[in-house]
Amino acid sequence: MRLRLSAVPAVVEALERDFGRLPAGMWDPRHHYLLDALDRHESQRFVVWGDREPRSVVHLGLTGTVLPAGHPDGAEYLAPFVERSRWRIMIGDEAITGALLDLAMGRSWWRRRPQVRIQRFMTVERLDSFADVEGFRRGARQDLPWLEEFACRLHVEDRMGPPLGGSARVAVGHRMGESVDRGMTWVVERAGRPVAKLDLSLHSTRRGAQIAGVYVDPEWRGRGIATGMVQRLSAELLHGGLPVVSLHVRDDNEAAIRAYRGAGFAERGNWLLALR
């Protein structure tokens, strides 16, 4: 059923305790994106399964992104809501996301199968020290041509789809402009221009932050820039009072995983990412 306002506290508790897997007083940062959505009063975007208590949920985003969480037994109930949302991206816990995809494939809902891969979910909750990064600063409007180019390159390198052009590329430029205006993009500048970027897809004083869109120009790779800027931003966020910083990375992207481990991140489990 759609989430009623009266049931929001129970869903918050279920997400915080990973649906009963954690004791009271602890919380699971894997669900901090969903918790932030509830903090922002997006209860109407949630569907919940469970008779007496929430056991599975799914958030149906306005932009076509679907985030499931909880017990895979709820997939049968949640699947019709997910399909009616006409999602483009589904990402969440490996068990329930896999169950939803298996159901959809078995019912032949798609003309072609979605692209599915494992993502490693990684977090850091404490950084006692970090190295300074030359040229690290917040992104600005004058950086937008480079930021658009980096985001379009990352789209291909991260296997999100074919090269972008026309209106799709324009949309990426608008999205990067909005991120800059909101103060959610940082760059590393060398030789008078940006050579790397990263963004925040989540920033919540209560729930933490999530890093996304990490890209380093190929000419500048192998110099520790990715590790340095991820660690530097994470340290600033944690020292500023945020409880956790997270990110997720393609399971076979060994170079990125090494960089994030070097920045202090540890793996917290696998997610599935499906694209269609």
C-alpha positions in Angstrom: 0.0 0.0 0.0 1.0 3.6 -0.4 2.6 5.0 2.8 0.2 6.8 5.1 1.5 9.7 7.2 0.6 7.8 10.3 2.8 4.9 9.3 5.9 7.1 8.6 7.5 6.6 12.1 7.3 2.8 11.7 8.9 2.9 8.3 11.7 5.2 9.6 12.4 2.8 12.4 12.4 -0.2 10.0 14.9 1.5 7.7 17.1 2.7 10.6 17.3 -0.8 12.0 17.5 -2.5 8.6 14.1 -4.2 9.1 15.0 -5.7 12.5 18.5 -6.8 11.7 20.0 -4.1 14.0 19.3 -3.4 17.7 17.5 -0.3 18.8 19.8 2.7 18.9 21.8 1.7 15.8 21.0 2.7 12.2 22.0 1.4 8.8 23.6 4.0 6.5 22.7 1.9 3.5 19.2 3.3 3.7 20.2 7.0 4.3 18.9 8.1 0.9 15.4 6.6 1.7 15.5 8.1 5.2 16.3 11.5 3.8 13.4 11.2 1.4 11.1 10.6 4.4 12.7 13.5 6.3 11.8 15.7 3.2 8.1 14.5 3.4 8.1 12.3 0.3 5.9 9.7 2.0 3.6 9.7 -1.1 6.4 8.3 -3.2 6.7 5.1 -1.0 4.9 1.8 -1.2 5.2 -0.5 1.8 4.7 -4.2 2.2 4.0 -5.9 5.6 0.9 -6.9 7.6 1.8 -5.7 11.1 5.1 -3.9 10.5 7.0 -2.7 7.4 9.1 -5.5 5.9 9.8 -4.1 2.5 9.5 -0.6 0.9 10.2 1.0 -2.5 10.6 4.6 -3.3 9.3 5.6 -6.7 11.2 8.7 -7.8 9.8 11.4 -10.0 12.8 11.1 -12.4 12.4 7.4 -13.0 14.7 6.1 -10.3 13.3 3.3 -8.1 14.9 2.3 -4.7 13.8 -0.9 -3.0 14.8 -2.1 0.4 13.9 -4.8 2.9 13.0 -8.4 2.7 12.8 -10.0 -0.8 9.5 -11.7 0.2 7.9 -8.3 -0.5 8.9 -8.3 -4.2 5.7 -10.0 -5.3 3.5 -7.3 -3.8 5.8 -4.4 -4.8 6.4 -5.5 -8.4 3.3 -4.0 -10.0 3.9 -0.6 -8.4 7.5 -0.7 -9.7 6.5 -1.6 -13.2 3.7 1.0 -13.4 6.3 3.7 -12.4 8.0 3.2 -15.8 11.4 3.3 -14.1 14.7 3.9 -15.9 17.0 3.1 -13.1 16.5 0.6 -10.2 19.1 0.4 -7.5 19.0 -1.1 -4.0 19.9 -4.1 -1.8 21.0 -7.1 -3.8 18.3 -9.5 -2.5 15.1 -7.5 -3.0 16.3 -5.8 -6.2 17.2 -9.1 -7.6 13.8 -10.6 -6.6 12.0 -7.7 -8.4 14.1 -8.1 -11.5 13.5 -11.9 -11.5 9.8 -11.4 -11.3 9.7 -8.8 -14.1 11.8 -11.0 -16.4 9.6 -14.0 -15.7 6.5 -12.1 -16.6 8.1 -10.7 -19.8 7.3 -7.1 -19.0 10.1 -5.8 -21.2 10.9 -6.0 -24.9 14.5 -6.2 -24.0 16.2 -7.2 -20.7 17.7 -4.4 -18.6 21.4 -4.1 -18.1 22.1 -5.3 -14.6 25.3 -5.1 -12.5 26.6 -5.3 -9.0 27.6 -2.1 -7.2 29.7 -2.1 -4.0 28.2 0.2 -1.4 31.0 1.8 0.6 31.0 4.2 3.6 33.3 6.2 5.9 32.2 7.5 9.3 35.5 8.9 10.6 38.6 10.5 9.2 41.2 11.7 11.6 43.5 13.2 9.0 43.6 13.9 5.3 46.1 15.3 2.8 45.6 18.7 1.2 44.7 18.5 -2.5 46.1 21.2 -4.8 43.4 23.1 -6.7 40.5 21.5 -4.8 37.6 23.9 -4.7 33.8 24.2 -5.2 32.7 24.2 -8.8 31.7 27.5 -10.4 29.7 28.5 -13.5 32.8 29.1 -15.5 33.6 25.4 -15.1 30.4 24.2 -16.8 31.9 23.4 -20.2 34.4 21.0 -18.5 31.8 19.6 -16.1 29.4 18.8 -18.9 32.2 17.1 -20.9 33.4 15.1 -17.8 29.8 14.0 -17.0 29.2 12.9 -20.6 32.5 10.9 -20.7 31.6 9.3 -17.3 28.3 8.2 -18.7 30.1 6.1 -21.3 33.0 5.0 -19.1 30.7 3.8 -16.4 28.6 1.9 -18.9 25.4 3.9 -18.3 24.7 4.1 -22.0 26.0 5.2 -25.4 27.6 8.6 -26.0 25.3 11.5 -25.4 24.5 14.1 -27.9 21.8 16.7 -28.8 19.2 17.2 -26.2 20.6 14.6 -23.9 23.9 16.4 -23.7 22.1 19.7 -23.1 20.2 18.1 -20.3 23.5 17.0 -18.7 24.7 20.6 -18.9 21.5 21.8 -17.2 21.9 19.2 -14.5 25.5 20.1 -13.8 24.5 23.8 -13.7 21.9 23.1 -11.1 24.4 21.1 -9.1 26.9 23.9 -9.2 24.3 26.5 -8.2 23.3 24.3 -5.2 27.0 24.0 -4.1 27.0 20.2 -4.7 29.9 20.0 -7.2 33.6 20.2 -6.5 36.6 20.3 -8.9 40.3 19.9 -8.9 42.0 22.6 -10.9 45.4 22.2 -12.5 47.1 24.2 -15.2 44.3 26.8 -15.2 41.4 24.4 -15.8 39.4 21.6 -14.0 40.9 18.2 -14.4 38.6 16.3 -12.1 35.1 16.6 -10.5 32.8 15.0 -8.0 29.3 15.7 -6.9 27.0 15.1 -4.0 23.7 13.3 -4.7 22.7 13.6 -1.0 23.5 16.1 1.7 21.7 15.8 5.0 22.9 17.0 8.4 20.8 14.2 9.9 21.4 11.3 7.5 24.8 12.1 5.9 26.1 12.5 2.4 26.5 10.5 -0.8 29.3 11.1 -3.3 28.6 10.5 -7.0 30.0 11.5 -10.4 33.7 11.1 -9.6 35.7 11.7 -12.7 39.4 12.4 -13.5 40.6 13.5 -16.9 42.6 10.6 -18.4 45.7 12.8 -18.8 45.7 13.3 -15.0 45.0 9.8 -13.8 47.5 7.8 -11.7 48.4 10.8 -9.5 46.1 10.2 -6.6 43.6 12.9 -7.5 40.5 10.7 -7.1 41.6 9.4 -3.7 42.6 12.9 -2.6 39.5 14.8 -3.5 37.1 12.1 -2.2 39.0 12.0 1.1 39.2 15.8 1.4 35.5 16.3 0.8 34.5 13.4 3.1 36.7 14.8 5.8 35.1 18.3 5.5 31.6 16.7 5.6 32.4 14.5 8.6 34.2 17.2 10.5 31.2 19.5 9.8 29.0 17.1 11.8 27.5 14.7 9.2 27.3 11.1 10.5 28.4 9.2 7.4 29.5 9.6 3.8 28.7 6.9 1.3 29.2 6.1 -2.4 28.6 3.1 -4.6 30.9 1.8 -7.4 30.8 -0.7 -10.1 32.0 -4.1 -8.8 34.6 -4.6 -11.5 36.0 -1.0 -11.3 39.1 -2.1 -9.4 41.0 1.2 -9.8 38.1 3.2 -8.3 37.6 0.7 -5.5 41.3 1.0 -4.6 41.0 4.8 -4.7 38.0 4.8 -2.3 39.7 2.3 0.1 42.7 4.6 0.1 40.4 7.5 1.0 39.2 5.6 4.1 36.0 3.9 2.8 35.0 0.4 3.7 32.6 -1.9 1.9 29.2 -2.4 3.5 27.5 -4.8 1.1 26.4 -5.2 -2.5 23.7 -3.4 -4.4 22.2 -4.2 -7.8 21.9 -1.5 -10.4 19.5 -2.1 -13.3 19.3 0.2 -16.4 16.7 0.2 -19.1 
